[in-house]
Every structure is written in C-alpha cells, then in structure tokens.
Amino acid sequence: MNETNGRAYEMIRQEELKGIRSRGCLLRHKKSGARVLLIENDDDNKVFSIGFRTPPKDSTGVPHIMEHSVLCGSKNFPAKDPFVELVKGSLNTFLNAMTYPDKTVYPVASCNDKDFQNLMHVYMDAVLYPNIYQHEEIFRQEGWSYKLDSPEGELQYNGVVYNEMKGAFSSPESVLDRVILNTLFPDTSYANESGGDPEYIPDLTYEQFLDFHRKYYHPSNSYIYLYGNMDMDEKLEWLDREYLCHFDKIEVDSEIRFQEPFGKMVERELPYSIASDESESDNTYLSYNKVIGTSLDRELYLAFQILDYALLSAPGAPLKKALTEAGIGKDIMGSYDNGVYQPIFSVISKNANAEQKEAFVEKIEEVLKEIVENGMDKKALEAGINYHEFRYREADFGSYPKGLMYGLQMLDSWLYDDEKPFIHIEALDTFSFLKKQIGTGYYEDLIRRYLLENPHGAIVVVKPEKGRTARMDRELAEKLEAYKNGLSEKERQELVDRTEALEAYQSAEDRPEDLEKIPVLKREDISRKIAPIFNEERTVAGIPMIFHEIETNGIGYLDLLFDMSGVPEELLPYVGILQAVLGVIDTTHYEYGELFNEINVHTGGIGTSLELYPDVTKVKEKEFKATFEIKAKALYEKLSVAFDMMGEILTESKLEDEKRLLEILQMLKSRLLMRFQSAGHTTAVLRSLAYTSPSARLKDLTSGIEFYRVVARITEHFEEEKEDLIRKLKSLAVRLFRAEGMMISYTASREGLDGLEDFVDSMKRRLFTDSVEEAVCILHCEKKNEGFKTASKVQYVARSGNFIDGGAQYSGALQILKVILSYEYLWQNIRVKGGAYGCMSNFNRIGEGYFVSYRDPNLKRTMEIYEGITDYLKNFTVSERDMTKYIIGTISNIDQPMTPSAKGDRSMNLYMNHVSPEMIQRERSEILEADQEDIRALAPVVKALLAADQICVIGSEEKIETDKDMFDVLTSF
C-alpha cells in the first residue's frame, strides 16, 4: 500500500492464501468506515463488488426492490437504465446484482482493464447516488404500482419485483425454503422475506423505500471487494478520491442478530397451489430442519457439507435410502445452507403425504441414532471430503468467474465478523483436519450434538391446495375492485393519470448527453482474433479420439461418446431413462451407494449426458448426430480408476433391479416437474421447436415434456410396465455401448496421454459385442401450439420457428440482434412496461430462433409484442455509438473466459458440429463490421420465424383459458 493510501486506509490484516494462490489484504477506509478486501493474484478475470448488510424489517421486499432500483440511473450516469446499457455495451464477464436474506451484493467482472474501471465507476455511483430520490417512477416500475388504464377499467398491481415474486411464490420449493428460514429465526430479520411476499409488497411506501437506502446504503455499512491482477494502489486511490472521501463514518445498526436456540422443536404447516387437475395425494413436502452453530465456526462450516454428502445427498446415503425404502416420499432431497449466520441442515421428502409426518421424523432419528451407535461409513466420509476438496482445488465454477464465487464465500464469514473474511476460503488445513477425524468419533459426535440432541429445529410441512391460485387471484381482484369503488371520480382519474405518467416515463427516450456519460469501448478495443480451437485427431487402441491439448493442472477430462443413430424413435424416451439410471443403480461389484463413494474417493466425479450435434454444413437436410456420453475427471494417476468405474457403470449395471428402478423413476419425475416450473422458458422453447425440428423433437423425447409423460406413465403403471422397461433398457445398453459406435474426447496436457492406450484397450474389451438388428431413427414432428396449464400466477411465453426453412439466411449480425432485442425492444416492452421478470431471444446456425418471456404477467400482449419485431427492424435507426455498444455487448457474450474443461468442450462441440475456424472468423467479422443496414436486413429472418407460428405457453390455467383461442391444444404436464 503506497503512502497516499496509507493515509486513507488502515491495514487490518494480510494473509497468504495458499489454497487459492493469492494474497489477501483486509483494510478499513478511515474517513467513511468502508470495509475493503483485496485479493491479489495473476487472474486476468478481475472482479469488483460492493455489498451491504440489508436485514429486512418486514416482508415488503424493500432490499430486493432497492437492488433493482439503484441500477436505474444515478448522479453521474442519469440514463434510465445504465445496467442495461452496460449489458449491451461492455466486455463484462459478469454483471448483476443479488439480494440475499441478509445482504445485497453488486458484483462486476471483466478481463479488460478499461472496461473493468468503467464498470466499477457505474456501480459505485449507482449504489451511493441513485436517481430514486428524483424519480418515484423507478420505485413504481421496479417495485409495485397501481395500474388503471381508464376510470372504468380493471385496477391491477404491476411491477417487476412484484411479478418476479409472484412467480417465485408459485414454486412450492421456493415457498418451503423461505418458510424454513422464517420459522427457525422468528426473533431476527430472517423471519422476514427479503425478496418480498407478493401479499405484502404493496404495503411498501415510497418514503419507506427511500429511508431504507438512507440507512443501509452508506460506506460505513459496505463491503468492498477487489480480486485479480490489477494495480490495487491505483484502485484504492480512485475509490477514496471519487467516492469514499465524501462520506463521514456513521453508526449503522445492521447487525445480523443471533437467534437464541429453541427449548424444543417447533412445527409449521402451510398450503401451496396446485392446478385443478393435479392430485393432492402424494404431493406434500415434509421437512426436518436443524440450526447448526454459526457460520463463523471454520470446521463446522465444512464438516456439515461433508455430512450432507455422506448422510443425505449422495445416492445410497443412509437418510435418503431409509426414507425412500420406507415409502415416505418419492424424492428425498436436502441441503446444508451455510450462507446465513446460523446455518441450516435440512432433510426434505417430496411427493409425500401429511399423515406421514411422524413416521418421517421417527425414521430420520432412528437412522441417525443407529449411525451414532455403530459409526459412520468411513468410505462415505472419505468420498465426501475428496468430492469437496477436488472442487475446491479445481475451482471450476462454470460460467461464473472464480473471483466472484470466492468473494461470495468470504461474505459467509466477513458479514458476521469484520476481521474474519479468510476462514473459509483458506480451506486446505480444514480439509486436512477433517480427514484426520475419520474414525475418531468426531462426525458421530456432530450428529448427536447438532441433529439428535439439538432442540433448535423445525418440522415444516407444505401441503397442496387445489384452486388456491384462482381463489387468491379472485380475492385480490375483489380487494382492488373494492378499493377502486371507494375512490372518488377525481381519485380514479388520478390513478389513470399516474398510470399514463409512468408509461410516458418508461417510453421517453433518454437524452443523448445522458447516454453518452456511460463509458463505451471502441471497436478497435476488440480483438479480431477468434479464441483458439484445440482439436487433434488421433486413434487410441483403434478408437477415434479428439485430443484437446490444454494445461489442466494435472486433471484429465475424459468423455466417451456413443452413437445413438441406431435407436428408433419409440425407444428414445428409454434412452433418457437409461441415462438417468446409470451410475445410481447397483452393479455387479458394487451397491449403488458404494459405487458413488468409490468414484468420489478416487476421482472428481463421473456423470452421463445425452448430447446433440447439428451438422451446420447440412442445414437444409436437418442432419445431426446424437450421442450418449459418459464423462469423468480425474488426476492423471487416477485415470485407470476412472476407466474402470466407467466400464462398471456401462456394462455391469443391474438393470433388472425393479425396486431401484421405481425409486429412480419417481425421483426423475419429481425433478423434471421442478425444472419445468422453475425454468419454464427453456421448456416452452424446446417444446415449440420440437413441432418442426427433428433434433428438438429428439431432445423433447429424451429430456423434455414428451419424456416426462413417458416417465409419468411408467411410474404410475409400474407393475404393468416394468418387464417391458427392463427389456428395453438392457437391449439399449447392448445397442449403444459398443466399440464400433464409440469415440473419445480428452482434455489434458501432453503428459496426460501416458497409459491411455492400455486404458482404452481395456475398456474396449468390456463393451458389448452381441449382434443387434440395424435400425434407423426417423423422427416424426407435429405442430401443436400448446398451452400448458399450471398453478403458477405468471407465464412463460415462447414463440419459435426455423427462419432458414422460411427462406432467410444465418449471419453473424443475428448475434447482435439477440442483444438488441433482449436489452432493447423486448426489454422495454415486456419487462419495463409489461412487468415481466425477463425476456430472451436466440438465433442459431441451423436456422432455429425464438422469443420467450420469463415470469410474465401477460400472455396475449406478449405475443403481440413479438409480432411487432419485424416492423421495429424495418425502421431500425441507431447512432454509430449505440451500434458500437451493441457490437461490444455481443462480443462480450462470445468472449467469456473459459476453464480448461470448457475450452475442451467448446473445441469438441465445434468439431462435432462441423464448424470450421473460417466460419467462426467470418461470423466475428460480420459482427465487428455490422451497421444499421445489416440489422434492418434481418427483418426477413424475423418475418420467416414468426410465419412458422410455433407457440408454447406454460403458466396460469386461468390466463391460458382466457386466451384459449390462441392454442390448438390446452393441456397440462
């Protein structure tokens, strides 16, 4: 820290963080009281975040509404939506904001120095000087407001957070999570819903909203985090000069209070909505929840992650197995939530019945007592520790920058103790300690103290109630009607005027000078080079292999691909079932729980998936390759174990185990339904594309709605179906897992090739050689235009089609259109004005495109907005600055940093799809050189997509019934 910063900041602690190869510095800004944490290393994907402790006093959702609202313009960046302007025109690798039960966090990340500084500037300005004080419309748009279009019209509530939480409260899993937290901590801020309960959101006043910002959004209550390879002194000077020096330290009472433990466990029961044609039988959630110390206990924090794996999460774990075998629910889940001050261990039984509550509790406690008396399974503990330690060392968080994930984890302790940000991120010593405790009675003692003898717990039951959504909607409509009837003519007109004023505010163009204050890079700042492709064709033991030579820190990422082209259409759902079964069913040499532990003791995990690779050189023929894949990751010295375990799964699985098959099918049915309800947008898009696309049809048959229907049918008629199921699964294994249909994708450094020939040869000898009948997969597509009725209060509205079928062509400019629509036309009309939580669009090289909304209060109106895109494009007018912004936002989506495994996956995808480097280079040039005319020229693409008239909607049964003339088929899952 230089001399200038030494005057502005006090150094509290420095630490070498060996586990994440970084140096940590904890500072306090002297004048403002801001807490500052620096994590210095050589990672070019830099992260900045500012967070605040924001304990809610009620369930009006003020922390969540504030999170949305501060990003809607600020003192130095007065445009209405700087957040969206940044999404459109920044090279960010992460840009978002998150509301938690006790904190609100604003993180950004970028590999570009100039861009990173811009993002920091906009975010600091947003949180400390937002325009919420000047524009009440921001609160009304993002939070809630009355909507009345005419004095005689229907009065409604609208608002982005209001509609988002209506969607969240339509999910029983979300309701359960919230109620568990609220029930266990009745005397603290956790008793309230920080996201907002739709019933209480309209109680929040504008003045209360502003008071919340005045109180909590002060540097004295802030947690500032900088991570990566940058000049930390320069950043500290900038923070002090531009922002922190303008604030004096104040006392902010934002302490997260400790809930005194209960004297005895409590019970709580509440309802959730199901659709009118759903059964109330086997549809209750039972949950057993205990509070586990505090998150400031370094060993406990990690030990219960290990216990969660060993007791509950792993297939065959004793609690999961005992409850499943006792028939107490069909899907046993659970969690250990250590992201709150007092962590929670939960056991959840889904698809159970309320009258099983006592048996549920008894079975859990009986199993735990038995484990305490007889000892934990040592292999399960070893596997749990290795599983978590492998992930800690690998630090692969998919598309999320690791610096972001480290920062969030540090808040698990830093938020509750100013001097303890590092205790969980520096975990190698904790892992070492936990390994030494196996066999000492340590884990058994934790179970006894925190689960069996701990009275601070709750049994929470969430029961289904038919017609609840319709009743609540009716009651709300009556309440609003009564309110409106109690108003004078003048007051009604005032509501109409306010509605019009909000819409005028939303429709008003930003002043060019305001938009120009948001910094934008130049096209010259963007590299014209494409990301490297790592594909080397090899043959190993007679099997074709694509080798991706990448430095992986000693880990081999292995993928065996088996050709599915010989599977007839009627058997495809059974391939989906086979994929779900393998790895979680007994094999010749292992019970399924032992198999999972054996894998996780020695490797980073093994999993299966079904993949689709459309051939971009044969678009008109709609050719594609479908594969059944088994993937493993392991240190090079453990690759032989990985191959052995993969062979065991593929060729030795006991597919005739009726009892286990039924358990897996019941869980699969439950998880599919959960996915449809929480990610209804992707489900609706896939279903609508499947009306005409053979590849989407195959995906729908193996993982979508059509697959769910087959799983549901077999599950409900298992006795009649089981013999046929077993026969088909066995025949599919023989048909699929053969050397002649196999290829390998392998990501590693050159030294990772040692011994591979022998491993592959050994695997080849294990595969099936029985003769099979040749078959050709012919897929039958049928347009249906369906409305799927659920108990949700919001919709997922999808419209799709194939524009190449309609005579249009693909170009790189379509990637820019995706940004323009998702953050301009659709964003303004569906999210800002329509109140939906989200909206997306996409266009791919094989001609498939779609528009979809997420947690949308509307249906018909949204479809009309889609119809308007063609005219919008014909008249598209844009300044050079804005065009550059869209291009930068597009390149940002393409140029995301990748982990070694992601680089290998990308390379293999390009190889399988026959995408050449020249194609990628041409697309990049089309993006970088695009202008207004290139976007206008895309109108025929959208016209062709819309002309296909493929729609699918998942949502409220009342809303779908109201607009039923839009659909050919009204149905449910």
N, C-alpha and C positions, 0 to 999 in steps of 0.2 A: 504494500500500500504506500503510495507516494506521500510527500509532505502535505500537499493540499488535502488529500483525502484523510490523512491522519488528523487534521483539524476538524473535519466534518463528521468523521465516523469513529466510533470506538470499537477496537478489536476485542471480541469476547472470547473466541476460541478458534484455533486452527487444528486441523487433523488430516493426516494422510489416510485416504480411504482406499485401502489396497483392493478391496473386493470389487470396486468399480473403477480402479486405476485412475484416481482423481485426487485432487487436494481440496479440502473443504475449509472455508473461512466464514465464521459467523460474526456479523457486525451489527452495531446499532447506530442509526443516524442520530447524532447528538441533539440537534435542534428539534426535529419533528418526532423523534421516538420511533421511527420506522425500523422494523427488523429486516435485516438484509442477509441473504445467504448466497455465497459464491461457490460454485463447483467448477474448478479449473481442470481441463484435460485437453486432449487433442481431437475431440469430436467436433467436426465442422457443422453438424446439425445443431445450431445454437438454440437455446430455449430461454425465454424470459416469461416470468409470470408475476402478477401481483394478486394476492388473495387477502380476504378479510374474514375475521370471525364474525359470523352473522347469525346468532341464535334467535330463532323466531319466537315472538311472544304469543302468537295465535296461528291459526291455520288459513290466513288470508293469502298466503303465498307471497308476501312482500319481498323476501330475499330473491325469489325466482323472477318476479316481475322486475325487480331492480336490475338483476343480471341482464335481462333482455333490454331494458330501457336505457342504461348508461351507454350502450353501444349505438344509440340513435342520435348521434350528434353531440358536439362538445364545444368548448370555448374556441380552441384553435382550429377545430375541424367541424364547422357548423352544418355541414351537409346532413340530410335527414338520416342517412344510413351509412356511416363510414365503414362499419363492419362489412357490409355487402360490397362497398367499393373496394375494400381490401381483398375480399374473396375474389372479386373479378380481376383485380389488377396487381396482385402481389405474388412473389415466388415463395410464399409461405409453405412450410411442410406441416404446419398445424396452426389452426386459427379457430378458437372457440371460446366458450365460457361455460362454467359448470356450477350448478347450485347443489350443495350437499346439505345434510341435516344441520350442520353447524358451521359451514364455511361456504364462501363463494370465491371461485378462482377464475382468473383471466389469463390463460396461457397462450403464447405465440411461439413459433419456431421457424427458422429459416437457415439455409446454408449460405445465403448471400448477405454479405456484411451490410451493404447499403439498405437492403430490404429489411433486414433484422432491426436496424436502427429506426426505420420508418414505422415498423410495427410496434416497437416499444413506445415511440412517441404518441401514436394514436391511442394506444391502450392506457397509458398513464393519463393522458388528457381526458379520456372517456370516463375513467373511474373517479377522478378528482374534480373535474369541471364539466359535468354532463349538462346537456340542454334541458333536462327535466324541469328545471326551475322556470325556464322561459316558455315551455310548450307543454301544457297539460295534455295535449293530443297524444304525446308519446305514451303517457300513462294509460290513456283510454284505448290506444291501439294495441299496446303490448299486454296490458293487464286486463281490464274489463271496461265496458261501457254499455249504456242502453242504446239499442238500435231501433229507431222508429222511422220508417220511410214516408209515412203520411199520417195525419191525425187519426184516420180511421183504420190504419194498418195494424199488424200484429207487433206488439212490443217484445223484443228479444234481448238477451245478453250476447255480446260478442267480445272478442279479444283473443290474442294469440295464446297467452298462457292459460286463459280460461278454457279454450278449446283443447289445448295440449293436455291439460289435466283431466278434462272430461274423458279423453282417450285413455290416459293412464289409469283413471279410476274405473274404466271398463274392464281392465285386466285383473282377474282375481289374484294372480301372483303379486301384482303391484300393491293391491289392497292389503294382502296378507303381510308383505314386507313392511308396509307403513304401520299397520296396526301392531305388529310385534314390537317395533321400536317405540311407538307411543305408549304401549301398555307396560313395558319394562321400566320406563323412566317417567312416571307420572308427575314428578315434582321438578322436572328440569325442562329445558327448551325442547328436548327430544319428544316431549308429549305433544308437540305441535307439528303440523305438516309444512315443512319449509317450501315445498313445491307449490302448495296451495290446494285446498279442498274446494272443488267447484261450488259446493254449497255455501262456503264462507268467503270465497274470493270477492263477491260483490259487496261484502261488508267493508272492504278496504276503501278509505277515503284518500283523495289526492294529498291532503295535508299530512296524513299518517305516513304515506309513502315518502314524502319529502323528508319528514322527521327521521325516518329510518336511514336515509342517506346521510343526513346531517350528523347522525350519531355514529354510524359504523364506518362510513367511507372516509376515514381520516388516516393519514400516515401512521399515527400512533397505534392504530388498530390493524396495521398492514403487515403482510409477509411478502417481501420482495425476493425473488429467486432468479439468479443468473447462472447458466450452465453452458459449458463448452469451450471452444477455442476462440478466445477474443481478448481484446485489451481491457481487462477488468478495471484498471485505474481510470481509463477513459470513460467507461460506462458509469462508474461511481461518480465521477466529476459531473457528468451530464445529468444524472438523476438529482444530484444535490443542486446544481445550478438552475435547472429548468423547473424542478417541482418541489423537492423536499425542503429546500431552504425557505420556501414561502409559508411554511406551517410551523407553528409552535406546538411543542408536546402538550397533550392533554390527557386526562384520565378517561379512558373509555371502558365502561363496565360491560365487557363482552365475554366474561369468563364462562366456560362451559362447566356448569355445576355438576357436582358428584351426586348421583342418586344413592341415598342411603339404602342398603340392602333390605329386602322384604323380610318379614318374620316368617312368612310362608308363601308358597307359590299362589299365584292368582290365576283366574280363568276368565276368558272373554270370548264371546260368540257374536258374530255379526253376519249379515247376509251379503251376497253378491248376485249380480244379474246373470240370468241365462236366457237364451232365446226360447220362444214359446214351444218349439218342437224338440227342445233338449230335455233329457231326463234328469230329475232331481236325485234319482238313485245313483250311487257310486260317483257323486260329483262334489263331495265335501272335502275341504282341506283341513287336516289335523296338524297342529304344530306344537312341538315341545321345545322350549327356548330357555336358555340359562345365560346369565351375565357372567363373564369370565374376567375378573380382576379389572385392570385398566390397561390401556394400550402403551403405557409407559414402562411396562414390565417386559424387558428385552427377550427373555427366554420364553415367557408365557405366550407372547405375541406370535412367535414362530412355532412353539410346541403344539399349540392348538390347530395350526394349519396342518401339521403332521398327523395329529389325532383325527382331524376332519377326514383326511385321506384314509387313514387306517380303520376308522370306525364306520365311516358313512359314505364317502364319495367314490371310492374305488369299487369296481364291480366285485361282488362277493364279499364286500366289507360286512362285518357281523350285524350291525344295526339294519343295514339295507336288506341283507339276506333274511334275517329273522322276521322283519315286518312283512316282506314280500311273501315268505312261505306261510306266514300266519293269515295271509289274505287281508291284511289291514292296509288297504290302498293298493293301487296298481302301479304307482310311480313314486318311489321313495327318493326324495331329494334332501338337500340340506345345505348349510353354509356356515362358515365362520367369518363373521363380519368384524374385522379389526380396524375399520376405517372410522370408528366412533370412539369417544373417550373410554367407554366401558364396553368392550367387545361382546358380541353375542354369538353363541353356538346354537344352531337350530337344526332340528330334525323335522322334516315335513313329509307327510303322507298325502298324496294327491289321489283323487278318484276313490275316496273312502266314504264312510257314512258316519253321521254324527254319533250314532249309538255305539260306535267302535272306540270312542274316546278313552274310556277306562282301560280297555284291552291294549290300546296304543301305548298309553303311559306305562302300564304294567310290563309290557313286552320290552320297552326300551330299558326300564330299570332292571328288569330280570337279566337282560344281556349284559348290561354294564356291571352288575354285581358279579356275574359269572367271570367276566374279564378281570375284575379286581382280585377275585379269589384265585383264579388259575393263571393269570398273567396274560399280557398282550402277545399277539403273534409277532415274533421278532422280525420275521421276513417282511411283514406288512409295514413295520416301523422303518426298517432299512429302506424299503421301496419308497415310502413317503418322504423320507429325508432326501434320498437321491433324486427323486422327482422334483422337489422344490429347489435343491441345490443346483441341479443341472440347469434349470430355468434361470436361476439367479446368475450363474456363470455365463450362460449363453446370451442373456439379456436381449432376447428376440421378442419384441412386443408387436410384431406385425407392422401395420402402417403407422403405429404411434411412435414418435421419437422416444428413445430410451431416456433422454434427459427429462422429458415431460413426466414419464412414469416414475422416475427417481424422485422428482420434485413432489409429486402427489404422495408418494410413500413417506417422504420425510415429514410431510404435514401430519402423518399419523401419530407423530410424537411431538413435533415442534409446535403444533397448535395448542398443545396442553402443557408444555413446559418450554419456555423461551430458550433454555440452554441445552435442549436435547434433540437437535434435528437429525443426528447421525446414528442413533442407536439401532435403527432397523435396516438402514442402507448398508452398514458395515457388518455383514452377517456371517462372514466365514467362521469367526470364533464361536458364534451362536450355533452354527451347524455342527462344529466340532464338539461343542458341549453336549448337544442333543444326541449325537452318535454315541458318546460315552455313557449316556443314561440308559441305553437299551439294556434290559435285563437287570437293572438295579432296583426296580420298583417305582422309579420316578413317574413314568407315564400312568401306571395304575393309581398312584397317589393323586395325580392331577384329576383323573376320572372320579375318584372318590370325593376329593375336596370340592371340585368345581361343578360336577354334574350330579352326583348322588346326594351329597350332604349339603348342597348349596340351596337355600330356600329362595334366593333371588332369581325367580323364574316365572314363566307364564305358559299356560296352555291356551293357545289361540285357535279357535275353530271358525272357519269361514264357510257358510252354508249357501247352497244355491236357492234362488227365489225366482220363479217364473214371473214374467210380466213386470218385474221391478223397474226396468228402464222405462217402459211405457208409462207406468204409474208415476215415476218421478218426473218424467217429461210433462205429463199431464198436470201434476201438482205445480210444477214450475210455471207452466203456461197459465194456469189459473191464478197463481200468485201475481204474475206480471200483468195479467188482464185486470185483476182487482186493483193493483197499483195504478194502472192506467185509468181505470174508471173513476178512481178517487182524485184524479187530476182535473184541474180546470182546463177550459179550452186553451187558455193562454199558456198554461204549463205544458200541455201536449204539444203545442206549436213550438215551444222552446226546445223540447226533446227532438222534434223533427229538424229544427234549425241546428241543433248540436250535432245530430247525425250527419247533416249536409256539410257542416263545417269540418267535421272530422274527415269526411270523404274528400272535401276540397283540399284539406291539408295533405292528405295522402296522395292526391292526384297532382298537386302542384309540383312543377319542375324545380329542382334545386337551382340556385343562382350559379352560373358558370364559375364565378370567382370563389364560391364556397367549395365547389367540387375540386377546383384547381389547388386548393390548400392541402388536399390529401396527396401525399407524395406518390409518384408513379415512376417506375424504372423506364428506361428507353429500350426499344427493340434491340439496340446494339449491346445492351447488357446481357442478352440471352445468347448462349452458345448455340451455334447451328449444328453442332455435333450431336449425334444420337448416342444414347447410352450403349456401352459395348455389349455384344452378344457372345456368350461363351458356349459354343456348341462344337464338340469334336466327335465325329462319328468313329466308333470303334466296334470291334467284335470281341466279346469275352466269353470263352467256353462255348463258342458257336451262337451266342445270343447277341443281337444288335444292342449296342449301348451308346447313348449320347452322354459324353463326359463334359461336365462344366467345371473347368479348372479355375477355382476361386479359393483364396485364402479363407479358411473356415475355423481357425483356432483349434485344429485337431479334431473337428467333428465331421463325420461323413453323413451326408443327407442322401438317402437311398430311396428310390421309387421304382417298384416293379409294376409295369403296365401290361395288362392282359386284354386282348382284343375282344370286344363284345359283339362284333358284326354278325356272328352266327346265332345270336339269341333272337327267336321270333318275338313279335310284338306282345303276344299274350303272356309271355314269361317275364317281360321286363319288370313288372312290379315285384316279382320274386327275386330278381337280381338286387333290387333295393332292400328287400328283407334280408337276403344273404349278406349284403354289405353291413347291415345293422347287427347281424348275429355274430359274424366272425370276430373273434377276439374277446367276446364276453359270454362264451359257452364252453363247457368242458371239452378238453381234447384227450387224446389217447394217454398222454403222460401227465396232464395237469388238470386239477379242478380249475374252473374259470377264474376264481379269486387268486389262486396260486399262480396261474399263468400271468395275470396282470402284474402281480408283485414281482415275479421273476423278470419280466420285461423291464420294469421300472427300477429294479436293483441294478441292472447292468446297462441300460440304455436310456436315451432321452424320450423314449416312447415309440409305439408302433400304432398306426391307425390305417383305416381303409377309406376309400372315397370312390365315387363314380365321376368321371370327367368327360367332357365333350370338346372335341376339337374340330370346328368347321373349317373346311378347306377353302381358303379365300381365293384360290385360283379356279374354283369350280362353283361359283356363287349361283349361277342360273340352275345348275343341276342339284343344288342344295346338298352337296356331298359333305359328310363329316365322319369323323372317327369317334367312337365311344369306347372308353376303357374302364375296366375295373382295376383300381390301383391300391397297392399296399405300400405304405411309406414308413420308413424308420429313420431315426437319427441316433448316432452313437459315436463315441470316441473311436478312433481308428482301431485301437487294440481290442475293442468290444464288437467289431463288425461281425465276427464269426457267430457271436451270440445272437445278434440281430437277425442274421440269415437263418439261423436255426429256429428262432422263435417265429419268423415269418413262415417258414416251411411248416411248422407245427400248426399254425393258425389255418393255413390254406388247405392242408391235406389231411390233418388229423382231427379236425373238429367233429364232435359228436352231434351231427345234425339231426339225429333221431331222438334227442332229449326233449320229449313233449313238454314236460313241466317247465323247463327253462325257456323253451321257445315261446310258450304262452306269456311268461313273465316279460320277456324282451318285447313281444308284440304289444303288450299292454302299456309298457313304458314308451315305446315308439309312437303309439297312437297319441298318448298324452303330450309328448314333446312336439309332435307335428302340429297339434292343435294350438299349443302355446306359441309356436312360431308363426302360425297363420294369424293369430290375434295380435302379436307384438310387431310382426314385420309383414303386415297385410299388403303393403305396397309392392314388395317383391313377389309375393304370392299372386297378387292380382295381375301383375305384368306378365309373369310366366304363363299363367293360365290363358290370358288373352293372346299371347304369341303362339301358344300351342294350337290355336284354332287353325293355323295355316302353316306353321313351321315344323318340319319333321324333327329337328333337333330339340326344339322346345317341347314338342309332344313327348319325346323320349325322356326329357328331364321331368316333365309333369308325371309321367308314368313311374318314375323311379324315386322322386322326392317331393312332388307337388300334390295338388288336390286329388288327382286320379289315384296316385299312390296311396294317399291317406284312406281313400274309400275302400281300396282292396285290403289294407291293413285292418280297417274297422270291421269289414265283413268277416275276415278270417278270425279276428279276435272274438267277435260276437257269436260266431258259429264254429268255435274251435274244434269241438268233438267231431263234427261232420267234415271239417276241412283238414284236420291235422295230417292224415295219411297222405293226402294229395300234396300238402305243403312240404312234408319231409321228402317225398319222392322228387318233387321239383327242385328243392334246394340241393339234394345230392347230385341230381343229373346236371344241374347248372355248375356245380363245383367241378365236376369231371369235364364239362364242356369248356369252361373258362380257364382253369388253371393248368395250362399245357405249355410245354416249351415252345411249340411252333407258333403260338399266338402271343409270345412274351417279348417285351423289350425293356430296357433298363435306362433310367435317368439317374445320374450320380453326380453330386456336387461335392467337391473336395479339392485339396491341393494335390499335386502330383504324388506325394508320398502316400496319400490315401488309397492309391491303386494297389499297393503291396498286398498280395494274398487274395486279391479279388477273383482271379481266375478260378482258384480252388473253391472259393465260397459259392460262386455261381454254378460251377460244375456240380457241386454237392446239391444245390437247390434244384438244378435241372433233373437230377436223378430222383428227387422226391415227388416231382409233379406227375400228374395223371397221364397215362398213355392209352387208356381204354379207347376203343373206337366209338365215335359218335356220328349220328346222322348229320349230314350237312343241312344247314337251314339258312335262309336269307331273311333279314329283318325288313319287312315292309311296314311302314308306319302310316296309319290312317288318321288324317286330320279332319276335324269337323268344326265349323264355325257355330258358336252357341250364344255368344253375347249374354253372359250370366250375371245375375245379381245374387250374391251370397249373403243371406240374412243372418245377422248375429245380434247379441245383446249389447253391442257397443253403442255409444252415443255419437260416434263420429264415423267417417267413411275413409276408405282408400279407393280412389277413383282412377282407373287405368284405361288408357286408350292406346292402341298399338297397331302396327302394320309393317309390311315389308315394302319399302319405297323402290327397291330395285325391281320387284315384281310389277310395280306400277310405272316402270319406265324411267325412273330417275337414277342418278349415279351417286356413288360414295365419293366424298372428297374430304381432305383434312379440315376444310372450313367447317364441317359438321361438328367437329370437336369444339370450335369456337361457339357455334350456335348453342351447344349444350350449356355453356357458361352464360351466354346472353339470355337464354330462356329461363334457366334455373335461378338466375340472380337479377333478372330484369323483368321481362314480360310476365312469366309465371309467378315470380316472387311478388311483384307489385299487385297482381290481380287475385292470386289465390291465397297468398299469405298475408300481405299487408292489408288489402281491402276485404278479402274473404275470411280471414281469421284462421286459416288452416295452419298447422304447425310446420308443414314442409311441402315442397314440390320439387320434382326432379324430371329430367328428360335424358334420353340417350339415343345414340345412333351408332351402329357398328358396320364393319367392313362387309358383312354379308347382307346388308340392307335392312336389318331389323331396327326399328325405332319405337320409342314410346314416350308418353307423357303420363305422369302419375302424381297424385296428391297424397299427403300423409296426415292422418288425424284431422280430417277436413269436415267442417260442419255442413258443407254443401255437397250437392251431387249434380243436379241439372245445370246449375250455374257454372260449375267447374267444367262440365262438358262443353258449354257454350264458349268458355274462355279458350279451350283447346281449338275450337272451330275458328277462332279469331286469329290464330297464329299466322296463317297464310297471308292475310291482309297486312298484318303487322310487318311481315318480312318484305312484302312488295313495296312498302313505304318506309322501310328501314333507313333511318338517317343518323349518322354518327360523326362526331368530330374525330380528327386524327388522334387526339389524346385519348379519347374513350376507346377507339379501335385498338390502340396500343395496349390499353388496360385489359381489354378482353383477351388479347393475344397472350399477355403475360399470365393472366389467370388460367388460361388453357395450358400453357407450358408448365405452370406450377402443378397442375393435375398430372401431367405426364412425367415430370422430372422428380418425382418423390424419391428420397434416399431409400436404398434397399439394403436389407440384411443379406448375408451370403446366401442363405437358403432362398430368399426372394429373388435374387439375381439368377440363381439356377432355375427356379420355377418359371421366371419370365422367359429365359432363353429356351427352355423346353417347350413352352406354350407357342412361341414364335416358330420353332421347328415343326411342331405338330400341325400348326395352322397353315404352314407353307407361306409364312410372312417373311419376305426377304429384307435384308438391310436396306436395299434400294427403295422398297415400298415405304419403310419407316422414314427414310430420309426425304422421300417425296412428300409424305404427309407432313413432316415437320416444316418443309419449305412452304407448302400450301398454307400452313398456319401462320408462319412468320411473315409471309408476304401478302396476307389477305387484306382486302379493303372493303369498303361499304358495298361495292358492287358484287363482290364474292358472297356476301351474306344475303343480299337481295336475290341472288341467283339460286339460293336454297329454297325459295318458295315452292318450286315444283316438288322438291323432296317431301316437304310437309304436306303438300296437297295430296301426293300419292299415298303417304302414310295414313292421312285422315280418310281417304277414299276407301281404304281397306275396311273401315268401320268395324274394328275389333274392340269391343269394350268388355271390361270385367270390373265389378264393384264389390267390395267386401265392406259391410257396415250395418248400420241400424236397420232392423227389419221394418220399422215404421217409415223411415225415409225411402227405403227401396220400394216398399209397397206404394208409397205416394207417387213415385216416378216409375211405376212398373211398365209403362208403355215404352220405355227405353230398351227393355230387355226382351230377348227371346225366351229365356229360361229364368225363373225365380226358384232358388233352391237354398240349401244350407249345407254345411260340411257333413 
